[in-house]
Amino acid sequence: MNTQKTYDSKTIIFHWLSAAIILGLWVVGQTIDLFPKGTPRITARSFHITFGIILIILLTLRIKWRLGGGIKLPQALPGVLGEVAVRTHQLLYVLMASVVTLGVAAVWIRGDNIFNLFTIPAFDPGNQQLREDVVDIHGLFANTLLILAGLHALIAIWHHKVIKDDVLVRIWPKVSAYFKR
């Protein structure tokens, strides 16, 4: 039986770094079209793509760590609610993988200029409908990921403030003194 009460530092870093990058990618993704055409928009999209690649690397390392090295804590809640929490975490991973895969597909199908340094040629330059569909699905999955992650955060806060258990502290042990019930 695992008596550990918090996740290891690597798991915690992966969790919070993923959250920060995903939130940043979502904000940039929502605002890219607000940038003036030309260099400002190319730069914004290039940062979005670059941080998407960083997220792919981070997600790959995170999954590898989760499967082979990270501390596995028991479910915070028994029964059906515990199973819902496990399935929700699995869905978050599936959504993260789906969003980055769709992002790669969007770049490949659309073609992109990266920081005015090089161009990724479009897969099918004349197929505007395919381009729009993939970008729209990427956005839909990104929005779904953000909504589910937001609910995930709210439930962690609810655990901390209402149930008064240590669910939030498990993933944030360095500041556990600040989160005393």
Buried (B, 14 or more C-beta within 10 A) or exposed (E): EEEEEBBBEBBBBBBEBBBEBBEBBBEBBEEBEEBEEEEEBBBBBBBBBEBBBEBBEBBEEBBEBBEEEBBEBEEBBEEEEEEEBEEBEEBBBEBBBBBBEBBBBBBBBBBBBBEEEEEEEBBEEEEEEBBEEBBEBBBEBBBBBBEBBEEBEEBBEEBBEEEEEBBBBBBBBEEBEEEEE
